[in-house]
Amino acid sequence: MIIFIQCVLCCLFFTLAIPPAQYKDPINMTMSYPPKIRQRVEELPQYKETIKQKEKVHVGKKVFGLIFFVVVLSGVAYSSINGVS
């Protein structure tokens, strides 16, 4: 039952984290799309000036998120094993 609650909370936190970024500037979300789709969006004339070519920043955010979630999920696993509530 505890793992179910933990899964639901993690899904809820993830769901609440994505929409604000997407609604703020949907063009920034194109960095997460496959390369062919990104290339097609970059070729559109209405988006040429609005697309930010900041792949280093984008990769940095993904690495930070990876490390963050590894730490959080390791804490969840540790607390589940040791019975910490």
N, C-alpha and C positions, 0 to 999 in steps of 0.2 A: 504493500500500500504506500509505503514511503517513497519508493522509486517512482510510482505513478504520480504522486504529488510533485516530486522533483521534476519529472518530465513535463508535466503540465505547466509548472512555473517557468521552466526554461523556454518552452515554446511561447508562453505569454510574453516574457521579456524580449525574446527575439522579435516577435510580432510587433511589439510596441516600439522597438528600436528602428525598424525599417521605414514605416510610412512618413515620419517627419522628414527624413532625408530625401525621400522620393518626392514628396509634395513641395519641398523647398525649391529644389532645382532638378527636375527629372532628367535633364541632359547629363548631369553628373553620374547618373546611374548607368549610362551607356558604357562606362569603363568595365562593368561587370558582364557585359554581353560578349558573345563570341566575336572573334576578329572580323569576320565577314559582315556581321550586322553593324559593328562599330564603323567599319569603313563605309558602308552604305549611308549611315547617318551623317558621317563627316562630309560626304559628297553632296548632301542636300544643301541648296543655297541658303535656306532660311536658318540653318544651324551653323553655318561656317564660322560666323563671328562669335557665337555663344559657346561653342565647345572648347573646353579648356584642355590643353594637352599637358596634363600633369600626371603622367604615369608613375613617376617616382613617389609622389605624394600618395597616390592611390595604392601602390604596392606597400608603402610604409603603413598605411591604415590597415591593410589586410594582415600584415605581419603582426602588428600590435593586437589586432583582434584575435589572431591565432594564439598568441602568447596568453592573452587575457583569458580566453576560453579554456586553454589547457590548464591554467592555474585554477579557474573556477571549477571545472569538472574534476580536477584532481582533488580539490577540497571536498567536493560532493562525494567522491568515491572514498576518500579517507574517512569522512564522517559516517558514511554508510557502513564501512568495515568495522570501525571502532565503536559504533553504537552511540555516537554523539548526536544529541537531538537539538 
